[in-house]
């Protein structure tokens, strides 16, 4: 039975220079792929289901199904709310059994981000759930790729230390050149800045926007204090390519086959990433 991915797991990963994947899912095919990747590698993994999925399905139904799939996992699988600016949504997800949440006040000014993130921490404590927050601003759209990195504000080490102290958050998502989604030109991760953030901040760091970042950079990030790595676009691409290829042209009607291949391909992407973040 899965015991979730707790703060001890995350802190251990940071201490040992390992990374844990936070993988976005929109449906049960995605959740099954995540659980299978955890089982196949024997590593903890976090399923992230948030408002993008809630906007297109019955949220309560999807969460209940995800929990059932996760609870049967022999290896630890967390259930995490990604990027929420709503305390009401955070409370609903905690009530529904989420083991961690991300409060996203990155578009607010520092004081308002501190206030929102502190409120999320207060909300989560009675549930024994841990809280990730974001400081600085990560460019891009969480559900679609963009053409190029823009001008997302980088996270400043001195502010980051103060932010963690004032809010009591358990993990911090940082902006170090990373963007959500794939970009036409490779992004440049500012490893020097990441190193300074790792020195300044004692809690595990989180790197969003893993799609499109090379394996060597991810491995270095593990050693600099990043314990959680968020991936989405590469999973969406693998899912859609599998369905398109299986369907053929003109598309046939073998939906069951297409979903099976999609699940296998998404699992493959996750297993490959885990091998980089937490090698055997
Ligand atoms: P990518 O879509 O770039 O993999 O980023 C995902 C993410 O950071 C989700 O929070």
py3Dmol code that shows the C-alpha trace and the ligand (Angstrom):
import py3Dmol

protein = """\
ATOM      1  CA  UNK A   1       0.000   0.000   0.000  1.00  0.00           C
ATOM      2  CA  UNK A   2       1.377   3.404  -0.909  1.00  0.00           C
ATOM      3  CA  UNK A   3       2.243   5.594   2.058  1.00  0.00           C
ATOM      4  CA  UNK A   4       2.439   8.791   0.036  1.00  0.00           C
ATOM      5  CA  UNK A   5       5.537  10.933  -0.315  1.00  0.00           C
ATOM      6  CA  UNK A   6       6.134  12.773   2.934  1.00  0.00           C
ATOM      7  CA  UNK A   7       8.424  15.573   3.897  1.00  0.00           C
ATOM      8  CA  UNK A   8      10.926  13.065   5.317  1.00  0.00           C
ATOM      9  CA  UNK A   9      11.185  11.516   1.845  1.00  0.00           C
ATOM     10  CA  UNK A  10      11.727  14.926   0.261  1.00  0.00           C
ATOM     11  CA  UNK A  11      14.269  16.044   2.871  1.00  0.00           C
ATOM     12  CA  UNK A  12      16.111  12.727   2.476  1.00  0.00           C
ATOM     13  CA  UNK A  13      16.285  13.266  -1.286  1.00  0.00           C
ATOM     14  CA  UNK A  14      17.764  16.724  -0.802  1.00  0.00           C
ATOM     15  CA  UNK A  15      20.293  15.435   1.717  1.00  0.00           C
ATOM     16  CA  UNK A  16      21.396  12.614  -0.564  1.00  0.00           C
ATOM     17  CA  UNK A  17      21.375  14.609  -3.820  1.00  0.00           C
ATOM     18  CA  UNK A  18      18.518  12.620  -5.343  1.00  0.00           C
ATOM     19  CA  UNK A  19      15.479  13.929  -7.194  1.00  0.00           C
ATOM     20  CA  UNK A  20      11.830  12.887  -6.897  1.00  0.00           C
ATOM     21  CA  UNK A  21       9.571  13.374  -9.909  1.00  0.00           C
ATOM     22  CA  UNK A  22       6.346  15.357  -9.673  1.00  0.00           C
ATOM     23  CA  UNK A  23       4.447  14.267 -12.795  1.00  0.00           C
ATOM     24  CA  UNK A  24       1.269  15.941 -14.005  1.00  0.00           C
ATOM     25  CA  UNK A  25      -1.739  13.755 -14.874  1.00  0.00           C
ATOM     26  CA  UNK A  26      -5.042  14.750 -16.448  1.00  0.00           C
ATOM     27  CA  UNK A  27      -6.799  11.395 -16.284  1.00  0.00           C
ATOM     28  CA  UNK A  28      -6.464   7.873 -14.896  1.00  0.00           C
ATOM     29  CA  UNK A  29      -4.255   6.795 -17.810  1.00  0.00           C
ATOM     30  CA  UNK A  30      -1.700   9.345 -16.602  1.00  0.00           C
ATOM     31  CA  UNK A  31      -2.096   8.280 -12.968  1.00  0.00           C
ATOM     32  CA  UNK A  32      -1.585   4.609 -13.879  1.00  0.00           C
ATOM     33  CA  UNK A  33       1.545   5.517 -15.860  1.00  0.00           C
ATOM     34  CA  UNK A  34       2.935   7.378 -12.833  1.00  0.00           C
ATOM     35  CA  UNK A  35       2.205   4.520 -10.429  1.00  0.00           C
ATOM     36  CA  UNK A  36       3.712   2.004 -12.876  1.00  0.00           C
ATOM     37  CA  UNK A  37       6.893   4.082 -13.228  1.00  0.00           C
ATOM     38  CA  UNK A  38       7.240   4.193  -9.429  1.00  0.00           C
ATOM     39  CA  UNK A  39       6.730   0.456  -9.145  1.00  0.00           C
ATOM     40  CA  UNK A  40       9.088  -0.377 -12.001  1.00  0.00           C
ATOM     41  CA  UNK A  41      11.928   1.743 -10.585  1.00  0.00           C
ATOM     42  CA  UNK A  42      11.183   1.186  -6.896  1.00  0.00           C
ATOM     43  CA  UNK A  43      11.371   4.953  -6.392  1.00  0.00           C
ATOM     44  CA  UNK A  44       8.951   7.417  -4.777  1.00  0.00           C
ATOM     45  CA  UNK A  45       6.988   9.528  -7.264  1.00  0.00           C
ATOM     46  CA  UNK A  46       4.350  12.252  -6.996  1.00  0.00           C
ATOM     47  CA  UNK A  47       1.156  12.427  -9.080  1.00  0.00           C
ATOM     48  CA  UNK A  48       0.095  16.021  -9.645  1.00  0.00           C
ATOM     49  CA  UNK A  49      -3.558  16.618 -10.454  1.00  0.00           C
ATOM     50  CA  UNK A  50      -4.717  20.219 -10.476  1.00  0.00           C
ATOM     51  CA  UNK A  51      -7.116  22.738 -11.885  1.00  0.00           C
ATOM     52  CA  UNK A  52      -6.252  22.024 -15.541  1.00  0.00           C
ATOM     53  CA  UNK A  53      -7.680  18.532 -15.098  1.00  0.00           C
ATOM     54  CA  UNK A  54     -10.492  19.726 -12.847  1.00  0.00           C
ATOM     55  CA  UNK A  55     -11.683  22.053 -15.624  1.00  0.00           C
ATOM     56  CA  UNK A  56     -12.442  19.198 -18.012  1.00  0.00           C
ATOM     57  CA  UNK A  57     -13.625  16.304 -15.828  1.00  0.00           C
ATOM     58  CA  UNK A  58     -15.594  15.706 -12.664  1.00  0.00           C
ATOM     59  CA  UNK A  59     -12.861  16.656 -10.190  1.00  0.00           C
ATOM     60  CA  UNK A  60     -14.215  14.608  -7.286  1.00  0.00           C
ATOM     61  CA  UNK A  61     -14.531  11.519  -9.476  1.00  0.00           C
ATOM     62  CA  UNK A  62     -11.005  11.852 -10.872  1.00  0.00           C
ATOM     63  CA  UNK A  63      -9.499  12.376  -7.410  1.00  0.00           C
ATOM     64  CA  UNK A  64     -11.347   9.351  -5.988  1.00  0.00           C
ATOM     65  CA  UNK A  65     -10.166   7.161  -8.880  1.00  0.00           C
ATOM     66  CA  UNK A  66      -6.611   8.472  -8.578  1.00  0.00           C
ATOM     67  CA  UNK A  67      -6.574   7.730  -4.858  1.00  0.00           C
ATOM     68  CA  UNK A  68      -7.737   4.160  -5.450  1.00  0.00           C
ATOM     69  CA  UNK A  69      -5.011   3.580  -8.044  1.00  0.00           C
ATOM     70  CA  UNK A  70      -2.368   5.198  -5.818  1.00  0.00           C
ATOM     71  CA  UNK A  71      -3.400   3.359  -2.659  1.00  0.00           C
ATOM     72  CA  UNK A  72      -2.728   0.019  -4.351  1.00  0.00           C
ATOM     73  CA  UNK A  73       0.832   1.008  -5.226  1.00  0.00           C
ATOM     74  CA  UNK A  74       3.552  -1.004  -3.458  1.00  0.00           C
ATOM     75  CA  UNK A  75       5.915   1.994  -3.670  1.00  0.00           C
ATOM     76  CA  UNK A  76       5.347   5.516  -2.258  1.00  0.00           C
ATOM     77  CA  UNK A  77       3.198   7.729  -4.499  1.00  0.00           C
ATOM     78  CA  UNK A  78       2.190  11.238  -3.421  1.00  0.00           C
ATOM     79  CA  UNK A  79      -0.928  13.082  -4.522  1.00  0.00           C
ATOM     80  CA  UNK A  80      -0.107  16.743  -5.023  1.00  0.00           C
ATOM     81  CA  UNK A  81      -2.010  19.862  -6.060  1.00  0.00           C
ATOM     82  CA  UNK A  82       0.108  21.799  -8.569  1.00  0.00           C
ATOM     83  CA  UNK A  83      -0.041  25.627  -8.877  1.00  0.00           C
ATOM     84  CA  UNK A  84      -3.042  26.752  -6.917  1.00  0.00           C
ATOM     85  CA  UNK A  85      -3.729  30.363  -6.042  1.00  0.00           C
ATOM     86  CA  UNK A  86      -6.957  29.483  -4.265  1.00  0.00           C
ATOM     87  CA  UNK A  87      -7.078  28.636  -0.565  1.00  0.00           C
ATOM     88  CA  UNK A  88     -10.545  27.204  -1.158  1.00  0.00           C
ATOM     89  CA  UNK A  89      -9.211  24.770  -3.795  1.00  0.00           C
ATOM     90  CA  UNK A  90      -6.308  23.858  -1.489  1.00  0.00           C
ATOM     91  CA  UNK A  91      -8.717  23.105   1.360  1.00  0.00           C
ATOM     92  CA  UNK A  92     -10.927  20.971  -0.936  1.00  0.00           C
ATOM     93  CA  UNK A  93      -7.925  18.936  -2.101  1.00  0.00           C
ATOM     94  CA  UNK A  94      -6.624  18.450   1.445  1.00  0.00           C
ATOM     95  CA  UNK A  95     -10.094  17.262   2.452  1.00  0.00           C
ATOM     96  CA  UNK A  96     -10.006  14.865  -0.509  1.00  0.00           C
ATOM     97  CA  UNK A  97      -6.758  13.244   0.691  1.00  0.00           C
ATOM     98  CA  UNK A  98      -3.955  15.151  -1.083  1.00  0.00           C
ATOM     99  CA  UNK A  99      -0.619  14.576   0.639  1.00  0.00           C
ATOM    100  CA  UNK A 100       0.895  17.901  -0.473  1.00  0.00           C
ATOM    101  CA  UNK A 101      -0.099  21.152  -2.178  1.00  0.00           C
ATOM    102  CA  UNK A 102       1.573  23.961  -4.073  1.00  0.00           C
ATOM    103  CA  UNK A 103       0.390  27.453  -3.286  1.00  0.00           C
ATOM    104  CA  UNK A 104       1.305  29.773  -6.148  1.00  0.00           C
ATOM    105  CA  UNK A 105       1.544  33.419  -5.195  1.00  0.00           C
ATOM    106  CA  UNK A 106       4.343  34.101  -7.659  1.00  0.00           C
ATOM    107  CA  UNK A 107       2.351  36.784  -9.478  1.00  0.00           C
ATOM    108  CA  UNK A 108       1.804  38.689  -6.233  1.00  0.00           C
ATOM    109  CA  UNK A 109       4.267  41.081  -4.648  1.00  0.00           C
ATOM    110  CA  UNK A 110       6.534  39.695  -1.918  1.00  0.00           C
ATOM    111  CA  UNK A 111       4.310  40.632   1.050  1.00  0.00           C
ATOM    112  CA  UNK A 112       1.133  39.266  -0.541  1.00  0.00           C
ATOM    113  CA  UNK A 113       2.930  36.070  -1.612  1.00  0.00           C
ATOM    114  CA  UNK A 114       4.123  35.669   2.005  1.00  0.00           C
ATOM    115  CA  UNK A 115       0.562  36.198   3.293  1.00  0.00           C
ATOM    116  CA  UNK A 116      -1.011  33.693   0.852  1.00  0.00           C
ATOM    117  CA  UNK A 117       1.695  31.075   1.382  1.00  0.00           C
ATOM    118  CA  UNK A 118       1.518  31.422   5.178  1.00  0.00           C
ATOM    119  CA  UNK A 119      -2.259  30.933   5.025  1.00  0.00           C
ATOM    120  CA  UNK A 120      -1.747  27.752   2.962  1.00  0.00           C
ATOM    121  CA  UNK A 121       0.771  26.434   5.510  1.00  0.00           C
ATOM    122  CA  UNK A 122      -1.707  27.091   8.351  1.00  0.00           C
ATOM    123  CA  UNK A 123      -4.407  25.308   6.354  1.00  0.00           C
ATOM    124  CA  UNK A 124      -2.248  22.256   5.603  1.00  0.00           C
ATOM    125  CA  UNK A 125      -0.739  21.602   9.053  1.00  0.00           C
ATOM    126  CA  UNK A 126      -3.753  19.800  10.595  1.00  0.00           C
ATOM    127  CA  UNK A 127      -3.767  17.442   7.586  1.00  0.00           C
ATOM    128  CA  UNK A 128      -0.055  16.632   8.000  1.00  0.00           C
ATOM    129  CA  UNK A 129       0.373  17.667   4.362  1.00  0.00           C
ATOM    130  CA  UNK A 130       3.429  19.577   3.178  1.00  0.00           C
ATOM    131  CA  UNK A 131       3.382  22.836   1.257  1.00  0.00           C
ATOM    132  CA  UNK A 132       5.402  23.998  -1.740  1.00  0.00           C
ATOM    133  CA  UNK A 133       5.399  27.687  -2.678  1.00  0.00           C
ATOM    134  CA  UNK A 134       6.942  29.671  -5.534  1.00  0.00           C
ATOM    135  CA  UNK A 135       9.132  32.762  -5.394  1.00  0.00           C
ATOM    136  CA  UNK A 136      10.255  34.502  -8.552  1.00  0.00           C
ATOM    137  CA  UNK A 137       8.155  33.808 -11.617  1.00  0.00           C
ATOM    138  CA  UNK A 138       8.443  30.766 -13.873  1.00  0.00           C
ATOM    139  CA  UNK A 139       7.512  31.631 -17.448  1.00  0.00           C
ATOM    140  CA  UNK A 140       5.146  29.723 -19.679  1.00  0.00           C
ATOM    141  CA  UNK A 141       1.810  27.963 -19.664  1.00  0.00           C
ATOM    142  CA  UNK A 142       1.303  24.829 -17.603  1.00  0.00           C
ATOM    143  CA  UNK A 143      -0.805  23.120 -20.284  1.00  0.00           C
ATOM    144  CA  UNK A 144       0.758  24.316 -23.543  1.00  0.00           C
ATOM    145  CA  UNK A 145       4.253  24.934 -24.796  1.00  0.00           C
ATOM    146  CA  UNK A 146       5.402  28.436 -25.666  1.00  0.00           C
ATOM    147  CA  UNK A 147       7.790  29.612 -28.339  1.00  0.00           C
ATOM    148  CA  UNK A 148      10.604  30.871 -26.125  1.00  0.00           C
ATOM    149  CA  UNK A 149      11.599  31.789 -22.602  1.00  0.00           C
ATOM    150  CA  UNK A 150      10.519  35.325 -21.750  1.00  0.00           C
ATOM    151  CA  UNK A 151      11.271  37.520 -18.835  1.00  0.00           C
ATOM    152  CA  UNK A 152      10.145  35.507 -15.826  1.00  0.00           C
ATOM    153  CA  UNK A 153      11.670  37.066 -12.712  1.00  0.00           C
ATOM    154  CA  UNK A 154      14.587  35.066 -11.296  1.00  0.00           C
ATOM    155  CA  UNK A 155      14.476  34.068  -7.613  1.00  0.00           C
ATOM    156  CA  UNK A 156      16.795  36.118  -5.414  1.00  0.00           C
ATOM    157  CA  UNK A 157      18.677  34.080  -2.763  1.00  0.00           C
ATOM    158  CA  UNK A 158      18.341  36.626   0.080  1.00  0.00           C
ATOM    159  CA  UNK A 159      14.601  37.020  -0.559  1.00  0.00           C
ATOM    160  CA  UNK A 160      14.197  33.253  -0.795  1.00  0.00           C
ATOM    161  CA  UNK A 161      15.721  32.705   2.661  1.00  0.00           C
ATOM    162  CA  UNK A 162      13.469  35.388   4.167  1.00  0.00           C
ATOM    163  CA  UNK A 163      10.415  33.990   2.357  1.00  0.00           C
ATOM    164  CA  UNK A 164      10.964  30.472   3.742  1.00  0.00           C
ATOM    165  CA  UNK A 165      11.543  31.813   7.278  1.00  0.00           C
ATOM    166  CA  UNK A 166       8.465  34.047   7.231  1.00  0.00           C
ATOM    167  CA  UNK A 167       6.047  31.538   5.677  1.00  0.00           C
ATOM    168  CA  UNK A 168       7.240  28.198   7.077  1.00  0.00           C
ATOM    169  CA  UNK A 169       6.793  26.521   3.661  1.00  0.00           C
ATOM    170  CA  UNK A 170       8.306  23.054   3.318  1.00  0.00           C
ATOM    171  CA  UNK A 171       9.615  23.292  -0.253  1.00  0.00           C
ATOM    172  CA  UNK A 172      10.369  26.183  -2.593  1.00  0.00           C
ATOM    173  CA  UNK A 173       9.893  26.318  -6.374  1.00  0.00           C
ATOM    174  CA  UNK A 174      12.517  28.589  -7.877  1.00  0.00           C
ATOM    175  CA  UNK A 175      12.909  30.502 -11.113  1.00  0.00           C
ATOM    176  CA  UNK A 176      16.419  29.982 -12.488  1.00  0.00           C
ATOM    177  CA  UNK A 177      15.782  30.173 -16.234  1.00  0.00           C
ATOM    178  CA  UNK A 178      13.358  27.226 -16.243  1.00  0.00           C
ATOM    179  CA  UNK A 179      10.048  27.578 -18.136  1.00  0.00           C
ATOM    180  CA  UNK A 180       6.867  25.534 -18.343  1.00  0.00           C
ATOM    181  CA  UNK A 181       6.591  23.654 -21.611  1.00  0.00           C
ATOM    182  CA  UNK A 182       8.930  22.975 -24.477  1.00  0.00           C
ATOM    183  CA  UNK A 183      10.708  25.857 -26.162  1.00  0.00           C
ATOM    184  CA  UNK A 184      12.072  26.199 -29.709  1.00  0.00           C
ATOM    185  CA  UNK A 185      15.509  27.128 -28.366  1.00  0.00           C
ATOM    186  CA  UNK A 186      16.977  25.325 -25.335  1.00  0.00           C
ATOM    187  CA  UNK A 187      16.530  27.070 -22.010  1.00  0.00           C
ATOM    188  CA  UNK A 188      19.628  27.978 -20.020  1.00  0.00           C
ATOM    189  CA  UNK A 189      19.436  27.005 -16.377  1.00  0.00           C
ATOM    190  CA  UNK A 190      21.465  29.384 -14.201  1.00  0.00           C
ATOM    191  CA  UNK A 191      23.298  26.752 -12.174  1.00  0.00           C
ATOM    192  CA  UNK A 192      25.332  29.376 -10.318  1.00  0.00           C
ATOM    193  CA  UNK A 193      22.123  30.981  -9.082  1.00  0.00           C
ATOM    194  CA  UNK A 194      20.670  27.568  -8.224  1.00  0.00           C
ATOM    195  CA  UNK A 195      23.800  26.868  -6.159  1.00  0.00           C
ATOM    196  CA  UNK A 196      23.369  30.150  -4.263  1.00  0.00           C
ATOM    197  CA  UNK A 197      19.707  29.330  -3.617  1.00  0.00           C
ATOM    198  CA  UNK A 198      20.658  25.886  -2.359  1.00  0.00           C
ATOM    199  CA  UNK A 199      23.112  27.524   0.088  1.00  0.00           C
ATOM    200  CA  UNK A 200      20.627  30.163   1.215  1.00  0.00           C
ATOM    201  CA  UNK A 201      17.552  27.978   1.665  1.00  0.00           C
ATOM    202  CA  UNK A 202      17.411  24.950   3.960  1.00  0.00           C
ATOM    203  CA  UNK A 203      14.188  23.402   2.586  1.00  0.00           C
ATOM    204  CA  UNK A 204      14.187  21.212  -0.544  1.00  0.00           C
ATOM    205  CA  UNK A 205      14.069  23.223  -3.775  1.00  0.00           C
ATOM    206  CA  UNK A 206      11.679  22.398  -6.619  1.00  0.00           C
ATOM    207  CA  UNK A 207      12.524  22.759 -10.311  1.00  0.00           C
ATOM    208  CA  UNK A 208       9.486  23.189 -12.553  1.00  0.00           C
ATOM    209  CA  UNK A 209       9.647  22.896 -16.318  1.00  0.00           C
ATOM    210  CA  UNK A 210      11.723  19.731 -16.660  1.00  0.00           C
ATOM    211  CA  UNK A 211      10.610  19.129 -20.288  1.00  0.00           C
ATOM    212  CA  UNK A 212      13.461  20.204 -22.511  1.00  0.00           C
ATOM    213  CA  UNK A 213      16.169  20.341 -19.816  1.00  0.00           C
ATOM    214  CA  UNK A 214      19.075  17.975 -20.532  1.00  0.00           C
ATOM    215  CA  UNK A 215      19.947  15.106 -18.206  1.00  0.00           C
ATOM    216  CA  UNK A 216      23.372  16.468 -17.192  1.00  0.00           C
ATOM    217  CA  UNK A 217      21.791  19.707 -15.985  1.00  0.00           C
ATOM    218  CA  UNK A 218      19.120  17.805 -14.053  1.00  0.00           C
ATOM    219  CA  UNK A 219      21.785  15.662 -12.376  1.00  0.00           C
ATOM    220  CA  UNK A 220      23.729  18.775 -11.324  1.00  0.00           C
ATOM    221  CA  UNK A 221      20.513  20.363 -10.005  1.00  0.00           C
ATOM    222  CA  UNK A 222      20.032  17.325  -7.737  1.00  0.00           C
ATOM    223  CA  UNK A 223      23.411  18.021  -6.155  1.00  0.00           C
ATOM    224  CA  UNK A 224      22.594  21.722  -5.663  1.00  0.00           C
ATOM    225  CA  UNK A 225      19.523  21.158  -3.484  1.00  0.00           C
ATOM    226  CA  UNK A 226      16.660  20.410  -5.878  1.00  0.00           C
ATOM    227  CA  UNK A 227      14.707  17.454  -4.511  1.00  0.00           C
ATOM    228  CA  UNK A 228      11.527  17.652  -6.613  1.00  0.00           C
ATOM    229  CA  UNK A 229      11.371  17.987 -10.397  1.00  0.00           C
ATOM    230  CA  UNK A 230       8.092  18.761 -12.167  1.00  0.00           C
ATOM    231  CA  UNK A 231       7.373  17.331 -15.602  1.00  0.00           C
ATOM    232  CA  UNK A 232       4.366  17.726 -17.840  1.00  0.00           C
ATOM    233  CA  UNK A 233       4.865  18.724 -21.517  1.00  0.00           C
ATOM    234  CA  UNK A 234       7.024  15.697 -22.388  1.00  0.00           C
ATOM    235  CA  UNK A 235       4.303  13.441 -20.941  1.00  0.00           C
ATOM    236  CA  UNK A 236       1.560  15.201 -22.922  1.00  0.00           C
ATOM    237  CA  UNK A 237       3.636  14.876 -26.082  1.00  0.00           C
ATOM    238  CA  UNK A 238       4.290  11.154 -25.497  1.00  0.00           C
ATOM    239  CA  UNK A 239       0.593  10.527 -24.797  1.00  0.00           C
ATOM    240  CA  UNK A 240      -0.632  12.408 -27.876  1.00  0.00           C
ATOM    241  CA  UNK A 241       1.985  10.954 -30.234  1.00  0.00           C
ATOM    242  CA  UNK A 242       1.093   7.431 -29.095  1.00  0.00           C
ATOM    243  CA  UNK A 243      -2.621   7.997 -29.676  1.00  0.00           C
ATOM    244  CA  UNK A 244      -2.018   9.598 -33.088  1.00  0.00           C
ATOM    245  CA  UNK A 245       0.320   6.820 -34.242  1.00  0.00           C
ATOM    246  CA  UNK A 246      -1.953   4.075 -33.000  1.00  0.00           C
ATOM    247  CA  UNK A 247      -5.042   5.663 -34.500  1.00  0.00           C
ATOM    248  CA  UNK A 248      -3.367   5.919 -37.914  1.00  0.00           C
ATOM    249  CA  UNK A 249      -4.680   7.892 -40.883  1.00  0.00           C
ATOM    250  CA  UNK A 250      -7.610   7.855 -41.319  1.00  0.00           C
ATOM    251  CA  UNK A 251      -8.075   7.138 -37.583  1.00  0.00           C
ATOM    252  CA  UNK A 252      -9.415   3.691 -36.767  1.00  0.00           C
ATOM    253  CA  UNK A 253     -11.560   2.891 -33.762  1.00  0.00           C
ATOM    254  CA  UNK A 254      -9.219   0.996 -31.423  1.00  0.00           C
ATOM    255  CA  UNK A 255      -9.436   3.315 -28.437  1.00  0.00           C
ATOM    256  CA  UNK A 256      -8.416   0.626 -25.947  1.00  0.00           C
ATOM    257  CA  UNK A 257      -5.212  -0.063 -27.906  1.00  0.00           C
ATOM    258  CA  UNK A 258      -4.432   3.646 -28.193  1.00  0.00           C
ATOM    259  CA  UNK A 259      -4.822   4.246 -24.445  1.00  0.00           C
ATOM    260  CA  UNK A 260      -2.673   1.201 -23.641  1.00  0.00           C
ATOM    261  CA  UNK A 261       0.139   2.431 -25.869  1.00  0.00           C
ATOM    262  CA  UNK A 262      -0.222   5.959 -24.458  1.00  0.00           C
ATOM    263  CA  UNK A 263       0.111   4.638 -20.902  1.00  0.00           C
ATOM    264  CA  UNK A 264       3.196   2.608 -21.858  1.00  0.00           C
ATOM    265  CA  UNK A 265       4.875   5.568 -23.578  1.00  0.00           C
ATOM    266  CA  UNK A 266       4.219   7.946 -20.670  1.00  0.00           C
ATOM    267  CA  UNK A 267       5.567   5.313 -18.267  1.00  0.00           C
ATOM    268  CA  UNK A 268       8.697   5.044 -20.454  1.00  0.00           C
ATOM    269  CA  UNK A 269       9.348   8.805 -20.301  1.00  0.00           C
ATOM    270  CA  UNK A 270       8.971   8.747 -16.507  1.00  0.00           C
ATOM    271  CA  UNK A 271      11.240   5.714 -16.047  1.00  0.00           C
ATOM    272  CA  UNK A 272      13.957   7.365 -18.170  1.00  0.00           C
ATOM    273  CA  UNK A 273      13.739  10.571 -16.114  1.00  0.00           C
ATOM    274  CA  UNK A 274      13.895   8.697 -12.814  1.00  0.00           C
ATOM    275  CA  UNK A 275      17.078   6.984 -14.033  1.00  0.00           C
ATOM    276  CA  UNK A 276      18.635  10.469 -14.367  1.00  0.00           C
ATOM    277  CA  UNK A 277      17.334  11.905 -11.072  1.00  0.00           C
ATOM    278  CA  UNK A 278      17.818   8.867  -8.874  1.00  0.00           C
ATOM    279  CA  UNK A 279      20.125   6.409 -10.666  1.00  0.00           C
ATOM    280  CA  UNK A 280      20.348   2.797  -9.461  1.00  0.00           C
TER     281      UNK A 280
END
"""
ligand_1 = """\
10
LIG
P 7.030 21.072 -18.189
O 5.704 21.112 -18.856
O 8.008 22.006 -18.809
O 7.587 19.700 -18.047
O 6.795 21.639 -16.693
C 5.860 21.019 -15.856
C 5.703 21.720 -14.567
O 6.575 22.412 -14.121
C 4.443 21.516 -13.827
O 4.357 22.304 -12.683
"""
view = py3Dmol.view(width=600, height=400)
view.addModel(protein, "pdb")
view.setStyle({"model": 0}, {"cartoon": {"style": "trace"}})
view.addModel(ligand_1, "xyz")
view.setStyle({"model": 1}, {"stick": {}})
view.zoomTo()
view.show()
